[in-house]
Amino acid sequence: MWAGYWMLANGDAWKALPPDVQSVVVRANERYALMQRRDLALLNVSLATSCTAAEWNSSGRRATGSATSCAPSTRSGKGSSAIAPGPCSSTTRGAGMKSLDRLRATEIAAAEIDVLTIPQQIAIAMRVLERAGCCQDAAGQIVVRNPERAGTSYTNPWGFTWEAPRASDILLIDERMQVLEGPAGLAPSGSLELQFGILRARPDIQAVLHNHPPLATAWSATRRPVRPLDQTSSIFFERQAWCAEFEDVAHLYDQAYFGRTGEALGPLAHVLWMVHHGVIVAHGSIPFATVYGLYLERSVQLELSLAQAGAPIRWTPRSR
C-alpha cells in the first residue's frame, strides 16, 4: 500500500516550544520524509520489476496479448518520466524490493536522532504512550540496548507512572539488572527478563517495549491477531506472535517463563501478544517501537469497531 502522511501542529502550541525543541522536530521530520520518498521510489521500481518478471509490459498486456489492469504506467513531466504503479501490485519480490529492504536497513540504522540521547528518547516515548492511553499506571518497561557498551541497556525505573520519568531518571543496567548509572535509590523492574529474552534472541532489535494498553490487553484474550483492515494495521500482517505460557493466568508472575519471549517472538515478528497480560513491541529503534505501540492500539480499536457494527469483511480473493 502507498500512503502519505502530513505533519500538523497547533500553531500556538508550536510557537510555545523552545527553539531547540522545534529544531529537533524539524530535522527529524525532514530526515524521515526523505527516507519515505526514497521508499516510494523504490516501491515503484520493484513493481515494474515484478510485472516484467511476470511478463507484463508497460501497455498493460501479457506477451501473449491479453489485457490486464495490473501494470505500471509511464508518466512524463518537465523533461523526466517516472513509472507509476497500477491499481494492484504483484506478490513477486523482484530485485527492486530486495534493494528496498537493503536501503531500509541501511538508512534506518543511520537515521538516529542524534540530538536526543537514549534516556531522553525513553522519557519522551513514555509520555507519548501515556497521553495516548497506552499504559497502565506504573506497570510496564522500555529496555533499549546501549550501543556504546556491550551487555548494558537503558530502562525506566520501577515505580514511576509513565508520564513521570525525566531523562535523568533513566537507568543504565547490566544483564543481571544491576544499576550502573542512575540516581541513588532508584531500581529497575524485576520483570526485565521479558525484554532481555528478546534482545538475546534478536540482534536486529534495539528497543523492547512492554506495557498493558487497555484495548490490546483485552484483545490478547481472543488469541487472534489484528488483521490488515487499513494501511496502518497492515504493518502488523505476519509480524505477530504469541507467548503461549501466559495463556495460563497462574504464570503471569512466574519468572521461569519470562526469558522465553525471544523464542516466542521468532525471527520476524515485532509484536508479541501475552494473553491475559499485555503486549510486547520490539523494533530497531525507540521511535519505531513507540509508533508501533500506538498503531497497535488503534488497530485493535478498528477491530472492535468493526465487530460492534456487525458487518462482515468482504475480502477480495487477492487479499485473502
Secondary structure, DSSP 8 states (H G I E B T S, - for coil): ----------HHHHHHS-HHHHHHHHHHHHHHHHHHHHHHHHHHHHHHHHHHHTTB-TTSBBTTS-B-S-S-EEEEETTEEEEE--SS--S---HHHHHHHHHHHHHHHH---TTS-HHHHHHHHHHHHHHTT-SBTTB-EEEEE-TTSTTEEEE-BTT--TT---GGG-EEEETT--EEES-TT--B-TTTHHHHHHHHH-TT--EEEEE--HHHHHHHTTT------STTGGGGTT-EEE-GGGGSGGGTT-HHHHTTHHHHHTTT-SEEEETTTEEEEEESSHHHHHHHHHHHHHHHHHHHHHHHHT------TTT-
